[in-house]
Amino acid sequence: MKVWHVTRTLYGGAGIYAQRLSEALRNAGVDSWTLSSDECAAYGARSLDESQSSLASFSTRVTRSLSHRLTSAPFHTLANMNTYSGEEMPQPGDVIHLHSLTGWMGLRGLKALIPDGVKVFWTVHDLWPLSGGCILYSGCDAFRSRCDNCPVLNYGFKNLAKMELSHKENFIAKYGVQPIANSSWIADQIRHSRVFDGVDEVPIVPPIIDPVYFESNIPDIRHDLQISDEKIVVSMGARAITDRYKGIPEFLTAIANRPRLAERCVILLFGEGHLDFQEALDVRILGRLNSASEIAKVYSASDVFVSPSVMETFGMALAEAQACGTPVAAFDVGGVRDAVSDECRDFIVPNGDMELLLDAIESIAAKSVASERGWRVCRDWTKARFAPDVIGKRQSALYESSPSIQPRD
């Protein structure tokens, strides 16, 4: 038996989740591989190439174009017609584990990929597997019923969401897809969704933290950045620092309006993009960091890592920062509480309340000043929950304990 992790790309949250999980499973003795659209050189990874059917490719391009033109927010569909092939493909008796498919593989491709006699799992990393096309949760719970009158689709096309939801519901029922959540919050969304109607027990398998973050000898970069020992080092990061859901510009504005705190802080900001901010702020733009070891240096050098994001299904950066011993502060959204230990629970504040978030930073700074060497959180909490061997064993047990494969119509 082989386990095949299917994800559009090996990069980004879901792709990294799939890669780390596959490696952890191999270390636990499971024959585990990833399948993606990326050209794969890494061990354990295989590439899938699109079929050369001109009709399917044309149909897919039209579908993708329309999905962007007819909506006011990110919207993706399973209507893509392309099929995919690779050097090695899933066989009867294997396990297929779906991750992120948005904007990539549609129903036709999935049906061609999934042979009879396999178990199919789907880790829900965001709202898309549950919805009529939306990726981010913005307070709309229509996915719990029929996705009627979709607020992001233009007038005259609102039934597309209802059709999309129906396609997912039929696919999940036909293949007996078993959901896995990456957090308690996602598990609750699955239980209330239409596509997984009747599912009560939803296993939770959180992301794996790269062992780099657990290392005890992470280099101190404060000296290299010429940061005074008297300063409070606040770090923040995202794939794109301009992402409106990450709240970084709003945070910079808010801290600039609290000058007595701002003048005590140095802000380390990593991620792609450019932001304007007040000259009074000491912001060090680090750009895109390409490795876990680089990010670990930033976490370790920080007195606090801050997440002003207005939606997180888990909160990976929060868990990583604590693995480095760094306290965290964040908005109480989505699955954030699963990523935060009891030591930092008081610094999780109501969503959107920037003033309370700044208060949390001041409280952490006060604890750090009171401690001779700066306040650090216990790293054992994250290691016990998110280390590769812990998650690998949990996921392997789920494959073994899942129900037998049911005949398909």
C-alpha positions in Angstrom: 0.0 0.0 0.0 1.1 3.5 -0.8 -0.2 6.8 0.4 -0.5 9.6 -2.2 -0.8 13.2 -1.0 -2.4 15.2 -3.8 -1.8 19.0 -3.6 -1.6 21.6 -6.3 1.8 22.9 -5.1 4.4 21.9 -2.6 4.7 25.5 -1.4 2.3 27.5 0.7 0.6 26.2 3.8 -1.2 23.2 2.4 1.7 22.1 0.3 4.2 22.3 3.2 1.7 20.5 5.4 1.5 17.7 2.8 5.3 17.5 2.3 6.1 17.3 6.1 3.3 14.8 6.7 4.5 12.6 3.9 8.1 12.6 5.2 6.9 11.9 8.8 4.9 9.0 7.5 7.9 7.6 5.7 9.9 7.9 8.9 7.1 5.9 10.6 7.5 3.1 8.1 4.6 4.2 5.7 5.3 4.2 1.9 4.2 7.8 1.4 4.5 10.1 -1.7 3.3 13.5 -2.8 1.7 14.3 -6.2 1.6 17.9 -7.4 1.8 20.1 -10.4 5.3 21.2 -9.5 8.4 19.8 -11.1 9.7 17.6 -8.3 13.3 16.9 -7.5 12.9 16.1 -3.8 12.7 12.5 -2.7 9.2 11.3 -2.1 7.7 13.7 -4.6 6.1 13.0 -8.0 4.9 15.5 -10.7 1.5 15.3 -12.5 1.3 16.7 -16.0 -1.8 18.0 -17.6 -3.3 16.0 -20.5 -2.8 17.4 -24.0 -6.5 17.5 -24.9 -7.0 20.8 -26.6 -10.7 20.8 -25.9 -10.2 20.1 -22.2 -7.5 22.8 -21.9 -9.6 25.3 -23.7 -12.6 24.5 -21.4 -10.5 24.8 -18.3 -9.1 28.2 -19.4 -12.6 29.5 -20.1 -13.8 28.3 -16.7 -11.0 29.9 -14.8 -11.4 33.1 -16.7 -15.1 33.3 -15.9 -14.6 32.4 -12.3 -12.5 35.5 -11.9 -14.8 37.8 -14.0 -18.1 36.8 -12.3 -17.0 37.3 -8.7 -16.1 40.0 -6.2 -13.8 37.7 -4.1 -11.6 34.6 -4.7 -13.8 31.8 -6.1 -12.7 28.4 -7.5 -14.6 25.6 -9.1 -14.3 21.8 -9.7 -15.5 22.3 -13.3 -12.0 22.2 -14.7 -11.8 19.5 -17.4 -8.1 18.6 -17.5 -6.9 15.1 -16.5 -3.4 14.4 -15.3 -0.8 11.7 -15.5 2.6 10.9 -14.0 5.3 8.3 -14.0 3.6 6.4 -11.2 -0.1 6.7 -10.3 -2.3 5.4 -7.4 -3.4 1.8 -7.7 -6.2 -0.2 -6.1 -5.5 -0.7 -2.4 -3.6 2.6 -2.1 -4.6 5.6 0.0 -5.3 9.0 -1.6 -5.0 11.9 0.7 -6.2 15.2 -0.8 -4.9 18.5 0.3 -5.3 21.8 -1.6 -6.9 21.6 -5.1 -8.1 25.1 -5.5 -7.7 26.5 -9.0 -6.2 23.2 -10.2 -7.8 19.8 -10.5 -11.5 19.4 -11.1 -13.9 16.5 -10.9 -12.8 15.0 -14.2 -9.2 14.9 -13.1 -10.0 13.5 -9.7 -12.2 10.7 -11.1 -9.3 9.7 -13.4 -6.8 9.8 -10.6 -8.8 7.7 -8.1 -9.1 4.0 -9.0 -11.5 1.6 -7.4 -10.4 0.1 -4.1 -8.8 3.1 -2.5 -9.5 5.0 0.7 -9.8 8.7 0.1 -9.0 11.3 2.8 -9.3 15.1 2.5 -7.5 17.4 4.9 -9.5 20.7 5.1 -7.0 23.5 5.2 -9.5 26.3 4.4 -13.2 26.7 3.6 -13.0 25.7 -0.1 -13.6 21.9 0.3 -16.8 22.7 2.2 -18.1 25.7 0.2 -19.7 26.5 -3.2 -16.4 28.1 -4.3 -15.2 30.4 -1.5 -11.8 30.0 0.1 -11.8 32.4 3.0 -14.4 32.4 5.7 -15.9 35.9 6.0 -18.9 35.2 8.2 -21.2 33.6 5.5 -22.6 30.2 6.6 -24.5 29.4 3.4 -22.2 26.4 2.9 -24.1 24.8 5.8 -27.2 24.6 3.6 -27.2 25.1 -0.2 -25.0 28.2 -0.9 -28.1 30.0 -2.2 -27.8 33.6 -3.3 -24.0 33.6 -3.1 -22.8 37.1 -2.0 -19.5 37.0 -4.0 -21.1 36.0 -7.4 -22.5 38.6 -9.7 -26.2 38.9 -10.3 -27.5 36.2 -12.7 -24.7 33.7 -11.8 -25.4 33.1 -8.1 -26.7 29.6 -8.7 -23.1 28.6 -9.7 -22.2 28.3 -6.0 -25.2 26.0 -5.4 -24.2 23.8 -8.3 -20.6 23.7 -7.1 -21.7 22.6 -3.6 -23.8 19.9 -5.1 -20.9 18.6 -7.2 -18.7 18.4 -4.1 -21.4 16.7 -2.1 -21.9 14.0 -4.8 -18.1 13.5 -5.1 -17.6 13.1 -1.4 -20.5 10.6 -1.1 -19.5 8.5 -4.1 -15.9 8.1 -3.0 -16.6 7.9 0.7 -14.2 10.8 1.3 -13.2 11.0 5.0 -12.5 14.5 6.3 -9.5 15.5 8.4 -9.4 18.9 10.1 -6.2 20.9 10.8 -7.8 22.6 13.8 -10.8 22.4 16.2 -12.4 25.3 14.4 -12.2 23.6 11.0 -13.6 20.4 12.6 -16.6 22.3 13.7 -17.1 23.8 10.2 -16.9 20.2 8.7 -19.5 18.9 11.2 -21.9 21.7 10.2 -21.2 21.5 6.4 -23.7 20.2 3.8 -21.0 18.2 1.9 -20.1 16.1 5.0 -23.6 15.9 6.3 -23.9 13.2 9.0 -20.3 13.3 9.9 -20.0 13.7 13.7 -16.5 12.5 14.5 -13.9 14.6 12.7 -10.2 13.7 13.4 -7.8 16.6 13.9 -4.3 16.4 12.6 -2.5 19.8 12.9 0.5 20.8 10.8 4.0 19.6 11.6 6.5 22.1 12.9 9.9 21.8 11.2 12.4 20.4 13.7 14.6 23.5 12.9 12.4 25.5 15.3 13.1 23.2 18.2 16.9 23.5 17.9 18.6 24.9 21.0 21.4 26.8 19.2 19.5 29.2 16.9 21.9 32.1 16.1 21.1 35.5 17.7 20.7 38.1 14.9 20.1 41.1 17.1 23.7 42.1 16.9 23.8 41.7 13.2 20.7 44.0 12.9 22.2 46.5 15.4 19.3 46.2 17.8 19.8 47.6 21.3 19.2 45.3 24.2 16.8 47.9 25.6 14.4 47.6 22.6 11.3 45.4 22.4 11.6 43.3 19.3 8.2 42.7 17.6 8.1 40.3 14.6 5.4 39.7 12.0 5.3 37.9 8.8 3.2 36.5 5.9 3.8 35.2 2.4 2.6 38.7 1.2 2.8 41.4 3.8 0.2 43.4 1.7 -2.4 40.6 2.1 -5.5 42.5 3.4 -6.5 39.5 5.6 -3.1 39.5 7.5 -3.8 43.0 9.0 -0.1 44.1 8.9 -0.7 47.7 7.5 -3.5 48.2 10.1 -1.2 47.1 12.9 1.6 49.5 11.8 -0.9 52.3 11.8 -2.2 51.4 15.2 1.2 51.1 16.9 2.3 54.4 15.3 -0.7 56.0 17.1 0.7 54.8 20.4 4.0 56.6 20.3 5.2 55.7 23.8 5.1 52.0 22.8 6.3 52.6 19.3 9.5 54.3 20.3 10.4 51.3 22.5 9.9 48.8 19.6 11.9 47.5 16.7 9.6 45.7 14.2 11.0 42.8 12.2 8.8 42.3 9.1 9.3 39.4 6.7 7.4 38.5 3.5 7.0 39.6 0.0 5.7 43.1 -0.9 6.2 46.7 0.0 4.4 48.8 2.6 4.5 52.5 3.5 4.6 53.3 7.2 5.3 56.3 9.4 8.9 57.4 9.7 8.7 57.3 13.5 8.5 53.5 13.4 11.7 51.5 13.4 10.6 48.8 10.9 13.2 46.4 9.5 12.0 45.0 6.2 13.6 41.5 5.8 11.8 40.5 2.6 11.0 37.0 1.7 12.8 34.4 3.9 13.4 31.2 2.0 14.1 28.7 4.7 12.9 27.6 8.1 16.3 28.3 9.6 16.1 32.0 8.5 12.6 32.4 10.0 13.7 30.7 13.2 16.4 33.3 13.6 13.7 36.1 13.5 11.4 34.3 15.9 14.3 33.6 18.3 15.5 37.3 18.2 11.9 38.5 19.0 10.4 39.4 22.4 7.0 38.7 20.8 5.6 37.5 17.6 2.3 39.2 16.6 -0.4 38.0 14.3 -3.0 40.7 13.5 -4.6 38.4 10.9 -8.4 38.5 10.7 -8.7 34.8 9.7 -6.4 31.8 10.3 -7.7 28.2 10.1 -4.8 27.2 12.4 -2.0 29.7 13.0 1.2 28.0 11.9 3.5 31.0 12.6 2.2 31.3 16.1 3.1 27.6 16.8 6.5 28.0 15.2 7.3 31.1 17.2 6.5 29.3 20.5 8.7 26.4 19.4 11.5 28.9 19.4 10.5 30.0 22.9 8.9 33.3 21.7 5.7 34.6 23.3 2.9 35.4 20.9 -0.1 37.7 20.6 -3.0 37.4 18.1 -6.6 38.0 17.3 -9.0 35.2 18.5 -10.0 33.9 15.0 -10.5 30.5 13.5 -8.2 27.9 14.8 -5.7 30.2 16.5 -6.4 28.8 20.0 -5.2 25.3 18.8 -1.8 26.9 18.0 -1.4 28.8 21.3 -0.3 27.4 24.7 -1.8 28.3 28.0 1.2 30.6 28.7 0.1 32.9 25.9 -3.7 32.4 26.2 -4.2 35.8 27.9 -2.6 37.5 24.8 -5.3 36.2 22.4 -7.7 39.2 22.0 -11.1 39.7 20.3 -10.8 39.9 16.5 -10.1 43.4 15.2 -9.4 45.0 18.6 -6.0 46.6 17.8 -5.9 48.5 21.1 -6.1 45.2 23.1 -3.5 43.7 20.8 -1.1 46.5 21.6 -2.0 46.1 25.3 -1.0 42.4 25.0 2.4 43.4 23.5 3.0 45.8 26.5 2.1 43.0 28.9 4.5 40.7 27.3 7.2 43.4 27.3 6.6 44.0 31.0 7.1 40.3 31.7 10.3 40.3 29.6 11.7 43.3 31.5 10.9 41.6 34.8 12.8 38.5 33.7 16.6 38.9 33.8 17.1 37.2 30.5 13.8 38.1 28.8 10.6 36.0 29.1 10.6 32.8 27.0 7.7 30.3 26.8 8.1 26.6 27.4 9.0 24.9 24.1 7.9 21.4 25.2 4.3 22.3 24.6 4.7 22.7 20.9 7.1 19.7 20.6 4.6 17.4 22.3 1.8 18.4 19.9 3.4 19.3 16.5 6.7 17.3 16.2 7.0 15.1 13.1 7.0 11.8 14.9 3.9 12.7 16.9 1.8 13.7 13.9 3.2 10.9 11.7 1.9 8.3 14.2 -1.4 10.0 14.6 -2.0 10.1 10.8 -0.8 6.5 10.3 -3.3 5.3 12.9 -6.1 7.1 11.1 -5.4 5.3 7.9 -5.4 2.0 9.7 -8.6 2.6 11.7 -10.7 4.1 8.9 -13.8 2.2 7.7 -13.5 -0.4 5.0 -14.0 0.9 1.4 -17.6 0.8 0.4 -18.7 -0.2 -3.2 -19.3 2.8 -5.4 -22.2 3.4 -7.8 
